[in-house]
Structures are given as C-alpha cells and as structure tokens.
Amino acid sequence: MTYDPTEYINSLYRPQEEAALSAYNAAAGQINTQITNANQEYQPLRNQAYVDFLNAGRTNSENTANMGLSSAGGGVQTLQQRNKNTLVNTNASIGLEQQKYVQDLQNSLMTQQAQRDQNLANIATSKGTALINAKDTEFSKAWSMLQSGSITATQFKAMTGYDAAAVGTYLSSSGSGSGGSKYTGTPAEIYSQMVLDGYSTDVAYALSGYVPSTSRASSSTTDVSTPAKKSAWYDSYYGNN
C-alpha cells in the first residue's frame, strides 16, 4: 500500500486551524453583538435630547407667563422653532455618531476576517511544506532501501508508486551508452536538470539531495511523461489539495 502521510500531517495542524477559527469566531461574535445593539446603545442619547427639548419648551412657557406675554407672540414662536431645530440637529448628530460607530465595528470585523484568512493561509503553507517533506523523506528512504537490497523493486513501487527500473535507468543513462550519470553539478543544478527533464518535484528533491531555502509548497505540479507515472501520494496530494 502506497505510503500517504496526508492524514497524519493534517492531524498535526488541525489544532492550529481550529484555534485560528475559534479566535476569529469569538472576536466576530463580540463585534456582531455590538453592531446589533448599536441602536439600543445610542437610544439614551436620543431620549436625553428629547427631555432637553421638553425642558426648554417648559422654561420658555414659564418665562413667557411671568412676563405676561402671549404664547402666540412672534418671539415665543421663534424660541419654540429654535428648540425644535436644536432637537433635530442633535438627533442628526447622534445618528452620524452611531453610523461611524457601526462602520468602525464593520471595519474591525473585516480586519478580523483578514487576520483569520492570513492565519489559515500560513498554516496551510506550513502544512503543505510538512507534507511534501514527509513524502520526499519516504521516497528517499525507499530509494536507499532499494539500493541496499532491503526491499525489492516491487516493494519500492508499492511504497512510492514509481517503477524502480524506470527511475534507475533514467538516472544512470548518459544517452551514449557509457553508463555514467546523466546528472552532474551541485544538488541545485541536478534538481533543476531533473525537473526540466520531466521529473516531478518530490522525486527531484529526494534524488538530487537539494534542500531549497524557500518553501516547496508552491512547487510545480505539471504532469510529465518520464517516469510514466507520478507517485500515488504526489497525485493524491496535488490532486485533492
């Protein structure tokens, strides 16, 4: 049965994913509650504005009566209209303040969403790198076991999904019958040559010994003809992730 570390690697990173989602859900829940309660939060200010309007009207009426003036007089009417305008303007100001409050909360929610997505993306990158490394390690181990005679070619293929003869022939052939290695140079150069010749990246990494300084999670997954079949683990990972 072909080795596939996918579930094991997923299980290692699942707690991190759940923690990232839990942190977001907690923060988002609090923010959404504040947005829902925004009108209730600002209603006391509107109530106070109306109380101030009533008190101002009562004061005007009392002053008018004390001065022996008619409530229908022009001056009194002007004061009443001024009080109404003050109420309208105060409510408008409260409305704008509430609108800004809600907008700030919505912006905060978007920030939380972006942070959640970034955290999950970082975890996915780490998980992908760990998975590729695990697959490369398994291939390298199987190849070493094959070379030492610990396993047969059939067992090698069962473990990796690759035909041992095709891999061995391709590595050792110089194309001129000399039997020398086709690939020479540094591990990085050998890796590049193998990828250009059509090897999938997991095999090229494992056989060249090249260790890149950057993540291999974004490695090319273009299908190739040599070997004729990619490893089952490579196909399952890049085909389903």
C-alpha positions in Angstrom: 0.0 0.0 0.0 1.4 3.4 -1.0 2.5 5.5 1.9 0.4 8.6 2.4 1.2 10.8 5.3 -1.6 13.3 4.5 -4.0 12.4 7.3 -1.1 12.3 9.9 0.1 15.8 8.8 -3.4 17.1 8.8 -3.9 15.9 12.3 -0.8 17.7 13.4 -2.0 21.0 12.0 -5.7 20.6 12.8 -5.4 22.1 16.3 -3.8 25.2 14.9 -6.6 25.6 12.3 -9.3 25.1 15.0 -7.6 27.6 17.3 -7.4 30.2 14.5 -11.1 29.7 13.7 -12.1 29.8 17.4 -10.3 33.1 17.9 -12.0 34.6 14.9 -15.4 33.3 15.9 -15.0 34.7 19.4 -13.9 38.2 18.1 -16.5 38.2 15.3 -19.3 37.2 17.7 -18.5 40.1 20.1 -18.3 42.6 17.2 -21.6 41.4 15.7 -23.3 41.7 19.0 -22.1 45.3 19.3 -23.4 46.1 15.8 -26.8 44.5 16.6 -27.0 46.6 19.8 -25.9 49.9 18.3 -29.3 51.4 18.2 -30.0 50.4 21.7 -26.6 51.8 22.7 -27.4 55.3 21.3 -31.1 55.4 22.3 -30.4 57.0 25.7 -28.7 59.9 23.9 -31.9 60.4 21.8 -34.0 60.2 24.9 -31.9 62.8 26.6 -32.2 65.1 23.6 -36.0 64.9 23.7 -36.0 65.6 27.5 -33.9 68.7 26.9 -36.3 69.8 24.2 -39.3 69.4 26.6 -37.5 71.2 29.4 -36.5 74.1 27.1 -40.2 74.4 26.0 -41.4 74.4 29.6 -38.8 77.1 30.5 -39.9 79.2 27.6 -43.6 78.9 28.6 -42.8 79.8 32.2 -40.8 82.8 31.2 -43.5 84.0 28.8 -46.2 83.7 31.5 -44.0 85.6 34.0 -43.6 88.4 31.6 -47.3 88.5 30.9 -46.7 87.7 27.2 -48.9 85.6 24.9 -47.6 82.2 23.9 -48.8 83.1 20.4 -46.4 86.0 20.1 -43.7 86.1 17.5 -40.8 86.0 20.0 -42.2 82.9 21.7 -42.8 81.2 18.4 -39.2 81.9 17.4 -38.0 80.3 20.6 -40.2 77.2 20.1 -38.9 76.8 16.5 -35.3 77.2 17.7 -35.9 74.4 20.3 -37.3 72.1 17.5 -34.3 72.8 15.3 -32.0 72.0 18.2 -33.7 68.7 18.7 -33.5 67.8 15.0 -29.8 68.8 14.8 -29.0 66.8 18.0 -30.7 63.7 16.7 -28.9 64.1 13.4 -25.5 64.4 15.2 -26.3 61.3 17.2 -27.3 59.4 14.1 -23.9 60.3 12.4 -22.1 59.3 15.6 -23.9 55.9 15.6 -23.2 55.4 11.9 -19.5 56.0 12.5 -19.6 53.6 15.4 -21.1 50.8 13.3 -18.7 51.5 10.4 -15.8 51.2 12.8 -17.1 47.9 14.0 -17.6 46.6 10.5 -14.1 47.6 9.6 -12.9 45.8 12.7 -14.8 42.7 11.6 -13.1 42.9 8.2 -9.8 43.1 9.9 -10.6 40.0 12.0 -11.6 38.2 8.8 -8.4 39.2 7.0 -6.4 38.0 10.0 -8.2 34.7 10.1 -7.6 34.2 6.4 -3.9 35.0 6.8 -3.5 32.7 9.8 -5.2 29.9 7.9 -3.0 30.6 4.8 0.1 30.5 6.9 -1.0 27.2 8.5 -1.8 25.8 5.1 1.7 26.7 3.8 3.4 25.1 6.7 1.2 22.0 6.4 1.9 21.8 2.7 5.6 22.1 3.3 5.5 19.4 6.0 3.5 17.1 3.8 5.9 17.5 0.9 8.9 16.9 3.2 7.3 13.8 4.6 6.7 12.4 1.1 10.2 13.3 0.0 11.6 11.6 3.1 9.6 8.5 2.4 10.7 8.4 -1.2 14.4 8.9 -0.3 14.1 6.2 2.4 12.6 3.8 -0.1 15.2 4.5 -2.7 18.0 3.9 -0.2 16.4 0.7 0.9 16.2 -0.4 -2.8 19.8 0.4 -3.4 20.9 -1.5 -0.3 18.8 -4.5 -1.2 16.5 -4.2 1.8 13.4 -4.1 -0.5 12.6 -5.4 -3.9 11.6 -3.3 -6.9 8.0 -4.4 -6.4 8.1 -3.2 -2.9 9.6 0.1 -3.9 6.8 0.6 -6.4 4.2 -0.3 -3.8 5.7 2.2 -1.4 6.3 5.1 -3.8 4.1 4.5 -6.9 7.2 4.7 -9.1 8.7 2.0 -11.3 12.2 1.3 -9.9 13.6 0.3 -13.3 12.4 3.5 -15.0 13.8 5.6 -12.3 17.1 3.8 -12.1 17.6 3.7 -15.9 16.8 7.3 -16.3 19.2 8.3 -13.5 22.1 6.2 -14.7 21.7 6.7 -18.5 24.1 9.1 -20.2 22.4 8.7 -23.5 25.6 7.5 -25.1 25.9 4.0 -23.6 28.8 5.0 -21.4 26.8 4.1 -18.2 27.9 7.3 -16.5 25.5 9.5 -14.6 23.4 11.9 -16.8 23.2 14.4 -14.0 26.3 16.3 -12.8 26.9 19.5 -10.8 25.6 20.8 -7.5 22.4 19.4 -5.9 20.6 22.5 -7.0 21.8 22.1 -10.6 20.9 18.4 -10.6 17.5 19.2 -9.2 16.9 21.8 -12.0 18.0 19.4 -14.7 15.7 16.6 -13.4 12.7 19.0 -13.3 13.4 20.2 -16.8 13.7 16.6 -17.9 10.2 15.9 -16.6 10.6 14.5 -13.1 8.0 15.6 -10.6 9.4 17.8 -7.8 9.2 15.2 -5.0 11.4 12.8 -6.8 13.8 15.5 -8.0 14.2 16.8 -4.4 14.7 13.3 -3.0 17.2 12.1 -5.5 19.2 15.3 -6.0 19.7 16.0 -2.3 18.8 19.6 -3.0 17.5 21.5 0.1 15.9 24.8 -1.0 15.9 27.9 1.3 12.3 28.7 0.5 9.1 26.7 1.0 8.4 24.0 -1.6 4.7 24.2 -1.0 4.2 26.0 -4.3 6.3 23.6 -6.4 5.2 22.9 -9.9 2.8 20.0 -10.4 2.8 19.8 -14.2 2.3 16.3 -15.3 5.3 14.6 -17.0 5.9 11.6 -19.2 9.1 10.2 -17.5 8.6 8.4 -15.3 5.3 7.5 -16.9 3.5 7.6 -13.6 3.8 10.1 -10.7 3.8 8.7 -7.2 0.3 7.9 -5.9 1.0 10.2 -2.9 2.0 13.1 -5.1 -1.1 12.7 -7.3 -3.4 12.4 -4.2 -1.9 15.5 -2.6 -1.8 17.8 -5.5 -5.0 16.4 -7.0 -7.0 16.9 -3.9 -5.5 19.9 -2.2 
